[in-house]
Amino acid sequence: MAKTRRRNPNKIREGSKVADFIIYMIAIIICLMTLYPFYYVVIMSISDPMEVAAMNVYLYPKGFYLDSYKLIIRDMKMWRSYLNTIIYVGCGTLLVLLTSVLGAYPLSVKNLAGRKWLVRYLIIPMYFGGGLIPTFLLINKLGLYNTRWAIIIPGAVSIWYIILTRTYFMTIPESLKESAFIDGATHLQLLFKIIVPVSKPILAVIAIYTIVGIWNSWFGALVYLPNEKLHPLQMYLYRVLVRQTVDLKELAFDEAAEAAERIFSNIQLKYSIIVFTTLPIVFTYPFFQKYFIKGVMLGSLKE
């Protein structure tokens, strides 16, 4: 009699090709659904204004027109908003990184008295805040209202980033720290010459999150900055797309004014502004990509 072959329960089985195909198709569909809105905005911004006004552009650009970008480039208010955003992003990111590192290092020292209680205490204000009105009153009392500091200072400290950084610091071998102390290093030297250089992944993650968050923020400017000269780029975009307090046809100057009135539609100019204000933050990701996944995984919470 032929012997029946027994299945090895430890054998690794290959997945079904049908299941793999379905998974790939779902992933492709999700990618297309995610990328199409941005692609749609791009093709609308470079298509013929008449086709854009008639909403005839769906899969590919109809015509080729870049004069809307020329008008945007000549708008000094937008460039001023660009400069403000760069200032807010640069100062805000540096302060967040500095406070995250300085706040996380003491909490990562194992012999610090009450370390676990401090971590638990920090979690409370991370989830519970005073609200908009107390924050507004505080900003006003400190003299920050209608200044750049009203945007920079409130976001300078993030408890969530401190906890993430502290968790990453705790993954660094204690032997490395002990060797530094044996060689005569102080805590500051240990922090900035040894720990920070080997913590680039988590710092890169915090940096990209902070950059994107500040670049896309506009509500703080709406509340604290009545002076339009201090408005960031997203606040300018908010005024164009939502409040519509900016007449886009005024972006044309001198002899081009009458031609712009006839040729350009507000719809296409809005799409062009969206592309123009989004591209810089899109180009930021490749510089942090090599640290991103590693930093997210190693920065997971643990006690």
Sequence and secondary structure as in RCSB ss.txt:
>XXXX:A:sequence
MAKTRRRNPNKIREGSKVADFIIYMIAIIICLMTLYPFYYVVIMSISDPMEVAAMNVYLYPKGFYLDSYKLIIRD
MKMWRSYLNTIIYVGCGTLLVLLTSVLGAYPLSVKNLAGRKWLVRYLIIPMYFGGGLIPTFLLINKLGLYNTRWA
IIIPGAVSIWYIILTRTYFMTIPESLKESAFIDGATHLQLLFKIIVPVSKPILAVIAIYTIVGIWNSWFGALVYL
PNEKLHPLQMYLYRVLVRQTVDLKELAFDEAAEAAERIFSNIQLKYSIIVFTTLPIVFTYPFFQKYFIKGVMLGS
LKE
>XXXX:A:secstr
        TTS     HHHHHHHHHHHHHHHHHHHHHHHHHHHHHHS HHHHHTT  SSS SS   HHHHHHHT 
HHHHHHHHHHHHHHHHHHHHHHHHHHHHHHHHH TT TTHHHHHHHHHHHHH    HHHHHHHHHHTT TTSTHH
HHSTTS  HHHHHHHHHHHTTS HHHHHHHHHTT  HHHHIIIIITGGGHHHHHHHHHHHHHHHHH  HHHHHH 
  GGG  HHHHHHIIIII  S GGGG  TTHHHHHHHH  HHHHHHHHHHHHHHHHHTTHHHHHHHHHHHHHHT 
   
